[in-house]
Amino acid sequence: MSDVQRTVAAPDPVAGDLIGSGVEGGLREQIDAWWQRVRGGEMGALPAIGGLVVLTILFSILSPYFFTAINLANLVNQSASLVVLGMALVFVLLLGEIDLSAGVTGGVGVAIFVVLNDVVHMPWFLALLLGFGFGIATGALIGFFVARVGIPSFVVTLGLFLGYQGLALIVIGSGGLYQLQVPAISAIQNSNLPVWAGWALLVIVIGISAATSFWDRSRRTRAGVPNRAIQLVWIKLAVIAVIGGIAVYFLNLDRSQTLFPVQGVPMIVPIVLALLWIGTFVLDRTKFGRYLYATGGNTEAARRSGVKVRWVKWSAFVVCSTLAVFSQLLDVARIGNVDAAAGRDIVLSGVAAAVVGGVSLFGGRGRLIHAALGALVIAAITNGLGLLNLPSGINLLVTGGVLILAATVDALSRLRSGGGSRT
């Protein structure tokens, strides 16, 4: 039986086992096994975490404003749309595909929502459903041409990237600008949780993470799959508690410069965390997620193992386009308006976020948390360079250099792990 057949037939393995299985034994043995995988090229999000730490230290030294409560809150809001778009692109990157139209798809979808609400006076929730419907239809269209017709995703999505810019001009009009008139949507990016709710959120996150970890262990025990050392679960929960506690503490500080206090965890945080958890659950613990990894790892082997490859690709593009609409909705909620250029420039940053975070461009390797960490790296670069009053051209140069470095690391890691060969 092939590796892919074992992957598809195994009862509910987690996605981490598809990427690199842990070994049964004590904590020391499993740490040694992880280190061997890192040395073999499977570094995961390690470079992104290291980059985020280095950037935080560097910008904190260069600018007294970077590591402050107000800037941390701004960074959270500014990075939210990029985090979601990066996660959206993971679904197609895992297949070894790409969606260059994700940004403009989200822009047009949100433009439809805002115009229908402002001009036609359609109820905002119905208009929003139509905006998401546009994203679903676009994903289905891309999936048809890629999975059914066999056109490379690069060509299909590049065509839509160009064409949808024209569609945006038709929907909004050249030079047009529409204000977002829905307070409930604006509040997503402009409101904060009460101070007590931030700590309650941390407790809920730790509780859900613990419940999920122990549920996974029970499933693996029933399936006869080796479990990792229980100490790793406690270490993970401790890391979440420490990092989350520091974040909540700083975000709960008063960051206003007036008599009216502004404090609390931004409202967008629990929304993005919920989206991250749901997406991770789908990829790690459902048949669709297993098939997605299997298809990206070896499409022909997955097909021969009974995976409906066309359906998997179709579904992945639908998920990507739908999340892209939500990504642009967050951006519009933050700035308060939408124009014909919405989403035009963000897609390349989304791809960069996923790759910088450790998602492979060659398919079959990566997780949503990797894209989220990569997005934070890209956002930190933009935010930090902005605080230093450097030209925007420097920001593009640095971001491009980081992307090339991440892609190089990805290619070299595949060579070291035997996943590719030099030509």
N, C-alpha and C positions, 0 to 999 in steps of 0.2 A: 504494500500500500504506500502511495506517495505521501510526502509531507503535507501537501494540500488536502489530500483525501483524509488524512488523520485530523487535520484542522477542521474540516467540514463535518466529519463524523463524530468528533469528540463532543461529549455532553456539556454544553455551556461553558467553554473556557473563557477566561477574560482576555481582553485584547493584549495585555502585557505579555501573555504567554505566547501569543502569535508572533510577537516581536523578538522575544528572548526569554526562554523559560527559566524560572528560578530552580534551584535544586533543593531537595529535601535535606534538612540538616539544621545545625545550629546557626546562630547569628553570624559567627565568624566565617563559617563556610559560605554562607550566602553573600556576605560582603565580598569575600574573595572571588566568588563567581561573578558578582556585578563588576568588580574591578577588571576581571578578565574580559568581560564583554566590552567595557569601555576601551581597554587596550586593543581589542579587536575591531574597534571602529564604531560600536553602537553606543554613542554618547548621549543620545536623546536630547533632553533640554539642558544638559549640563553647560554647554557654551553660552546659552541664553541667560541662565542664572548667573554665571560668572560675569557676563557682560553687563547685566543689570546692576550687580553689586559694584563693579568697577565704575560704571557711569554715575551711580548714586554718590559714591565717594568723590569722584572727580568733580562733578558739578557742584557738590556741597562745598568743596574747597574753593572753586572758582567763583561761585556766586553765593552770597549769604541768603538769598531768597529761595534757593532750590528746595532745601529740606525744611520747609515751613508748612504749617497746617494749611494755609490758604493755597499754596502751590500744589501740595499733595492732593487737595480736593479738586483743584483745576485739572491736574494731571489725570485723575480718575475720570472726570467728565470728558476731557479731550480724547482720551484713549478708548472710550467705550465703543464708539462706532467701529474703530479699527479692530478692536478685539473681536467683535461679533463678525465682521467681514473676514478676518483671518480664520475664525472657526468655520465659517461657511465654506471657505475655499479648501479646508482640510478634506471635506467629503469628496471633492473631485481630485485633489492632489493624491489622495490615497490610491486612486485608480491609475495614477500616472498621467492624468488628464489635466487640463487647465481651463479656467473660465475668465477670459479677459473682459467679458461684458458684465461681470457681476456688479461693478460700481454703477455703471449707467443704467443697468436694469433696476437697481434699487432707487436711483435718482428718478427714473420715469415713473416707477410704481408710487413713490411718495408724491411726485408731482400730480399724478392722477388723483390721489387722495386729497391733496390740498385744493386743487382746482375744483373738483366736484363739491367739496365742502364750502369753498368761498364763493364760487361763481354760480353753481347750480343749486346751492343751499341744500345739498343732500345731507342727511344725518351723518355725523362724522364716523360713527362705527360702521355704517354701511359703505361709506366711501373708502374707509380703511380696508374693509374686506375686499373691495374691488381692486385696491392697490396691491394687496397681497395676492389676489387672483391673477394679476398681471405677472407677478413674479413666478407663480406656479406655472402659468402658461408658457412663460419664457423658458423655464427649466425643462418643461416637457418638449418644447420645440428643439432645444439644444440636444436633449437626449435622443430625440428621433433622428436627427441628422448624424449624430455621433454613433449611436448604438445600432440603428437600423440601416441607415444609408452607408455608413462607414467613412464619413468625412472626418478628418482630424479635428479635434476640439479646438485647436489653436486657430484654424481657418474659420470655423463656424462662429466662434465667439469674437474673433477679430471683426468679422463682418457685422455682427450685432453691435459690437462696440462702436463702430462707425455709424451704422444705421440708426441706432437708438439715440445718438446725439441729434440727428435730424428729427426723430420723433419727439424728443424733449422740446425742441424749438417749436414744433407744431402744437404741443400741449400747452406750453407756457408762453411761447412767443419770443421773438428775438429781443433781448434786453429786458424781458419781463421779469417781474418779481412778485411773488405772492406770500403774504404773511400767514403764519400758522395761527389759526383762530380757535384752537382747541386747548383750553387750559389743562385738561387732563393729560394730554400728550406733552405739553410744555413742562408740566410738573415732573415728568420722568427725569429730565436733565437739570431741573432748576429748583428742586426741593430736597430737603434733607430729612432723615429719620430723627425722631427724638433721641436724646442722649441714651436713655435706657434701652431703646430699641436696637441701638448699635451693639450693645453688649448682649442683648437677647439674640440678635442675629448670629453673633460669634458662637454662642452656646448651641444654637440650632445647627450651624455648620459643623461643629465638632460632633454633635449627636448624630447627624445624618452620615457623616464620614465614618464614624465608629460603627453604626448599624450596617452600612454598606460593606465595610471591611469584614465584619464578623459573618454577615450573610454570605459573602463570597467564600469565606473559609468553610462554612457549613456546606455549601454547594460543591466545593472542590473535594471535601471529605466524602460526601455521598457519591461523587463521581469517581472516586479513587485517584484523584489528581493530587500530586504533592503540594502541600501548603508551604508558604514561606514562614520563616520564624515569627512567632507571635510578637517578639520584641520589635520587629519592624512596624507593626501596627501601632504600638505605643509610641514609637519614635515619630511616626507620621502625625499622629494626633498631637503630640507635644509640639512639633514644628508648627502645625496649624494654629495651636493655641498661642504660641509665642508671637509668631508673625502677625496673626490676626489681632492679638491683644495690643501690640504696638500700633498697628494701623488704626484700630478703633480709638485708642487713646489720643493719637494725634488728630484724627478727624473730629473728635468730640471737643477739641479745644476751640475757643472762640476765635474765629478768623475774620471778624469784622473790624472795621476801624471807625465805627460809629457807636452811638448809644444802644443800638439794637443788635443783640448778639446773633451771630450766624455760626452755628455749630451742628455737629451731627454727621453721621455717615451719609453720603449722597444717596438719593433714592435709586439711582441706577445700579448701585452695587448689588443688592439682593436680586435684581432682575437678571443681571449678567451672570451671577453665580448660579441662579436657577437654570438658566439656559445652558451654562457650562455643565452642570450636573446631568441634566436631561440628555444632552448630546453625548456626554461621556458614557452614560448608561446605555444608550442606543448602540454606540460603537463597541463597548466592552462586553455587553451582556445580552445581546440579541442576535438572532440568526442573520439579520440584515448586516449588522456590524461585522460578524465573522466572514460573511460572504464578500463584504467590501474589502477587507484585508486580503482575503484569499485571491480575489480578482486582481487586485493591485500587485500582489506578489508574483503571480503567474497566471495570466488570463487563460491560456490554453489548458493548463492543468485544472484550473477551477471549472472550466466548461466541461471537461471530461469527467469531473467528479460530480456533475449534476447541478452545478450552480447556474442559475439563469442569469448569465452575464449581462444580457441586454437589459433585463429588468433592473439589475443592480446599478448599471450606469445611468439608466433613465432616472431612477429614484435619486441618485446622488446629485444629479444636476438640478432636479426639482428642489431638493433640500437647500442646495447652495443658493439658487436664485431667490427662494423665499426668505432665507436668512439675510440675503443681501438687501432686500427691501426693508427688513427690520433694522439693519445697520444704518441705512440712510435715514430712516425715521428717527433714530437717536441723534443723528447729526443735525437734522432739521429742528428737532426739539431743542437742541442746545443753542443754535444760532437764531431760531425764530422765524426763518423764511426759507423758501425754496426758489431756485432759478433754473434756467436751462442747462447750466453747467454742473448741476448736482451729481455727484458720484463720478465725474469724469476723471479725476486724478487719483482717487483713493485706491483703485483696484491694484495697481502695482505695489503700493504700500502694503496692501493686504497679502499679496503673494510674498513680499519681502518678510512680513511678520511671520507667516507660516514657516518659511524656509529658515529664517534666523532662529526660530524657536526649535527647530530640529525635525520638521516634517520633510520627508524626502521628496524631491522632485521626480524621482523614478518610480514612486508608488510603493504601497505596501508597508510603509513605516511612518509613524507619527501619531500624535494624539491631540485632542482639542486644547489641553492645557499647554502644550508646546506652542500652539499658535497664539494663545493668550499671553504667554510670557514673551514671545517674539514681538507682539504688538506693544507691550509695555516697553521693550527695548527701543523700538522705533519712536514711540511717543516720548520717551525720556530724552532721546537725542534731539527731537524737535523742540521740546520744552526747554531743555538745558541750553541749547544754542540760542534760542530766542531770548532767554534771560541774559545771555552774554552780549546781546545786541549784534550778533554776527549776521552777515548777509544771508538771505535765503538760499543763495547759490551754494554756500558752504554746507547748509543742511542737506541739500540734494547730493552733493559730493560725498559727504560722510555716510548718508543712508545707502547710496549706491555701493560704496566701498564695503560696508558691512554686509550687504546682500551678496556681493561677489565672494567675500570671505566665507560666508555661511554656505553658499553653493559649493565652494571648493572643499570645505570640510565635509559636506555631504558626499561629494564624489569620492574623495579620498577614503572616507569611512567605508563606502561600499567596496572599494578595491581591497581594503584590509580585511573586510569580513567575507570576501569572496563573492560579493553580489554583483560584480561587474569586472570588466577587463579592459586594459588599455588597448587602444587600436593604433 
